Amino acid sequence: MAEDSKDGGDELVIDRSHIECDCCGKPGPTKNCSRCLSYYYCNRECQVNHWKEHKQHCAFVKENCDRYNRRKRYVREFLEEKEKGKREDKEPDECAICLEDIELPISLECGHIFCVSCLMQYHSSNPKKSSCPNCRGDMDELNTLAVDQGSVYCERANRSEGAEREVYVNLTLQHIETMFNSQVVDCDNLTSDQVHKFKLQFLLPRKADVLARLNMHREVIETVDEFIDLCANSEYIIDKEKVLDQKISKAKAHLKLEEWQTALDMFRPLYEDAIEQQHLGFCSCIAAGISRAQYELGNYHDASVEGCRAAWEINRHHAGVHKYIALSQMKLGDIAAAKKSITRGLLHEEQWNEDNKKENEEVLRMILAEEAKNNKSKGKKKGKKKKGRGKK
């Protein structure tokens, strides 16, 4: 069971009666993996016995966790310094590479700042060097740094409104184009199909991803359509997995635009494609999309069935896969099952994803409120029956 904290606060206390030990299957495990936080065990013996099976999954989840936290930390620290006025003090008037005003700045760990395009071109011409052009200090992988800087513009766009938001949206998209051009410009004698290859592999998928984060879902659809048209009209053959990924992005955009039937019609054939490619992660993502569309269309039984496909054992840690199972079960009147489903979501899904955790907690509070309402209604009915018997 999951209840509100005893001090009357909003914090939910989640026990583990709805989940089982990942080794022996007994309910109510007391321990969980300290690395991935998503697998649970009765004791150390169970954890040790399950390690051989769990090892690969644990590394994958931990890697995603570290990447997510690093990017969030980079964006948070950058914005905090900007708000305090520290970042302006660090920024020089000109880029030390091109000796002109800095355009789309990128900051290294050592504190030196350059134009994104200048730094990428500098390192592409000196691929063995992974150091700052100024102080020769070590730096992380350049593409990762560049993506993080793009995340800053994206976050600032989402925190802004009106004209200011438009400025940061344009900076974000310009940043992607700059990264793309930096890769293409260093390749001599490129054919049109080779340029198409760069677009298909990097530019359009990255652009679709960023547009989704900017909540520009109509533009996501247009970008994916451009991607699919380019695939059809280019001699370069893009791998099936990337095509499937882009089609899923388009279907998700229709969900965000609340075009439920269109999204459902797109997701259904994509599930068969994912099965054919034996891509279980995509299967889970698509089934979760179908579950959401079915729920919004009022098909609660189908939504619950699809949700269970999405939350299949090896995919249960994916963010959001339990939400529409629980909501559908609540609509069908099975409060106990709904509470179990969303509690499993809180315990198994991406433990580092605070936004997803808050969504699941909100659903759990809705279910607990519905349960309390039902219990109160049952209490009143019992009271009326007792009064009726007393009169006789």
N, C-alpha and C positions, 0 to 999 in steps of 0.2 A: 504493500500500500504506500501511497505517497500523500503526505499531509503538509499543511502549513506549519511553520515553526511555532513552538509553544509560546514564545514571547509575543505572538500576535503580528510578527513582521510578515513581509511578503516572501521570504525565503522558503523554498520547498525542501522538505526532508524526504529524500528518495531512498527507500529500502530496496533490497534485492530479491524480494520474494517472487518477482515475475520473471527472473532469468535463471539460467542453469549454469553449473560449472562446465567450462569448455573442455574439460578432460573427462570427468566421470558422469556428467549429466545430472548431478544432484541439485535440487533447487536451493536458492539462497546462498550463493558463494560469498565468502567474506573478504576475499582478496582480489586484486586485479593487477594486470601487468603495469609496472611503473613506467615503461617506455611508451607504449601505444595507448594505454588507459582504456582500451576497448574490449579486452578479453578478461574473463573472470574465472577464479579458481577457489576451491574449498580451502586449500592449504598449499604450502610450498611444494609438497610432494606431487600434487596434481599439476602444478605449473612446470615442474622439471620434466615430468612424464610427457607433457604436451609440447615441450619446447621445439622438438624436431619438426612438428607440423606447424607450429605457430611462428617459427623463426622468420620465414620469408615474408609473411603477412606483417609481422611486427616491424620489420625494417622498412617496408613500403609505407605503412601508416606513419611511422616516425619521420620518414623523409618528407612526406606531405605536411606533417605538423611543423617541422622545422622551417620549411619553405614558407608556409603560411605565416608563421610567427615572425620570421625575419623580415618579410615584406611589410607586414603590419607595423613592426618596430621601426623600420626605415622611414616609412611614411609618417608615423607618429612623431618621431624625433625631428624629422625635417620640418614639419609644420609647427611643432613647439618652438624650435629655434627661430623660425620665421616670425612667429607671433611675438617672441621676446626681443626681436630686433638683432639677434646674434648673427643670423645668416647674412644680413646685409653687410655687417662688418667684415665678414670673411670674403665676400665676393669682390674680385678685382674688377676693374673697368674693362679689361680686355682679356681675351683668350691668349695664353702663352704660346699657343701653336700657330694660330692664324694672325695674331697681333691686331685683331679687330674686336669690336664689341661682342660680348658673349651672347650667342643665340642658342636657346634651349640648353641651359647649363646642366652639367652633370658633376656631382661632387664625389671625390674619392675619399677613402678612409683617412688619408693624410691631411685632408682639408683643402687641397688644391682643386680648382674648378675650371672646367673647359667647356667648349661647345661639344655637344654630343657627337655631331658629325666629324669634327676635327679629331676627337679622341679615337673614334672608331676607325677613321682612315689612317691615323698614325699607327695604331696597333695592327691593322690589317697589312700595312706595308712592312711591319716588323713583328710578324706573328710569334716569334720566339720570346719577345719581350712582354712581360706582364707586370710592368711597373709604371709608376707615375713619370711622365715626361719631365717634370720639374725636379723632384727630389729622389727619383728612382725607388721610392717606397713601394712595397708590395701592394697589390690590389686584387680584389676578387675578380671573378670572370666578368669581362666587360659587358657581354650581352645581358647578364643578370643585373648588373648595375644600371644599365640603360633601361631595362624593363622596370626596375624599381623607381627610377626617376619618372618614367611615364605614369607609374601608379600614383605618384605625388600629384601630377597634373589632374589625373582622373579624380582623385579624392577631393582636390580643391574645387573641381567643377561640381561635384556632388554636394559640397558644402556651401555652394554659392547659388545665387539666383539672378535672373534677368541678364543684363549686359555682362556682368562679371562672370556668370556661368558660361556664357557664350565664348568669352575670351579663353577660358581654361579648356573648354571643349575643343576649340580650334588648336590650342597648344598641344593637347593630347594627340589629336589626329596628325598634326604637323610633326610631332615627335616620332610617330610610327613611320611616316613617310621619310623622315630624315634617316632613321635606322635602315629602312629599305634601300634608299639611295646610296647610303654609305657602303652597303654590301655590293650593289650592282656596279657602281662607278669604278670599282677596282678590278672589274673583270673586263679584259680586252676582247674586242671583236665579238660581242654577244649577239647571237641571232635573236629574232623575235620570240622563238620558242623557248630560248634560254631565259629571256626576261620573264616570259609567262611562267616558267618554272619557279623563279624567285617569288613571283606574285602568289602562285598557288601554295608554295611551301611556307611562306612567311607573311607577306603583306596582308592578304585578304583574311586568312584565319585570325591573325592578330588583331586586325581592324574589327572583325565581327565580335571577338571576345571583348575588346575595349568598349565598343558601342553598347554591348549588353550591360557592362558595368556602369555605363553612363545612362542607363535606362532609355536608350534611343532604339527601341525595338523595331520600329518600322525600317530604320536604316540598317539594322542587322539583317532583316529579310532581303533588302536590296543588295547588300554586300554578298550574302550567300548566293543569291541569284546570279550575281556577277561571277562568283567563283565557279558555279555549275556551268554557266555559259562558256567560260574560259576553258574548263575541262573538256567540253564538247568540241571546241573549235581550235584546240591546240594539239600538236603532235606529241607533246610531253604527256606521259601517262602518270597521273597522280595515284598514289596508293588508295585502295578501297577504304581503309580505316579513316583517313583524313576526310574523304568525301562523306562518309557516314557521320563523322563528327560534325561537319558543317551542316548537314541536313538536320541533325538533332538540334543544333543551335537555332536553326530557322523554326523548327516546331516549337521550341521553348519560347521563342519570340512571340509566336501566335498565342501561346498560353499567357504571357505577360500582357498581351493586348486584349485578353479575355475573349479571344476568338476560339471558344472551346471546341466546337465541332471541326473547324479547320485543323486545329492542333491534333485532335483525335484521329482524323483521317490521314494526317501526315505520320503520326507515330506508329500506327498499326503495321504498315509495310516495313518500316524501319526495324521493327522488332524481329521480323523474319530475316532481314539482312544481317542483323547482329548475331542471330543464332547461326546463320550460315558461316559467318566469319569467326564463330566461336569466341566472341568478345563479350565475356560475362559482365564486365563493367558497364558497357553500353546497354546490355540487356536490362540491367537494373535501372539505369537512368531513363530508358525509354518506358519501361513498365511504370516507373514513378510518374512520368508525364501522362501516361494513359490513365493512371489512377486519379490524378488531379483533374483531368478533363472529364472523366466519368462522374466524379464527385460534383463538379460544378454543373453538369448536365442533369443532376438528380438521380443518376444510376448508381445508388449507393452499394448495392450488392456487387456489381461489376467493379466498382472502385476498390472495394475491399479485396476482391480476388486479385486484381492487378497489383495492388499495393503489396500483397503477400509475395507475389512474384518478384517485386522490386526489392523487398527486404529479405530475400533468400539468404541463407546462412552466411555465405562468403561476402555478400554485399550489404550486410546489415549495418556496417559502419558508415555508409554513404549518407551525407547530410540530407535530411528531408524524406527518407524512404518510409518512415513510420507514420508521418503526420496524417496523410489522407486515409490510411487504414483506420486509424483511431477516430477521425472525424466521421467516417462512413459508418463505423460500428456504433458511434453515438447516435447518429441519425436513425439507425436501424433499431435503436433501443437497447443495445447490448452494452451497458455502461461498464460492466466488469471487464469485458474484452477490450473496450476502448482504453480503459485505464491501464491495462496490461500492455497494450501496444505502444502507447505513448511513453510509458515508463521504460520500456525496452529501448525506445528511441533515445531517451535521455541518457541511458547507461551505455549504449553501444555506438551511437553516432559520433562523428568527429568531436572529440572532447575539447579540442582547442578552439572550435568555432563558436564564439560567444553569441553571434547573431542567430545561428541555428538553435543553440541551446535556449535562448530567450523565446523563440517561436514555439519550441516544444513545451516549455514551461507554461506559456500562454494557453496552449491547447489543453494541457493537464488541468489548469485552473478552470477552464470551461467545463471539462468533464466532471471535476469535483463539485462544481456549482450545480451541474445537472443532477448529479448523484444526490446532493443534499436536498435539492428540490423534490426529487422523487421520493426520498425517505420521508420528507415532511408531508407530502401528499398521502403516502401510505399510512403515516401516523394519524392523520385526520380521519381517514376512512375507518381505521380500527377504533378510534374514539367514538365515531358515530354509531358503529355497530354495538359497542358496549352500552351506550346510552339507550339505544333502542331496546336492548334486552332488559335493562333496568326498569323501563316503563311498564313492560308486560308483567 
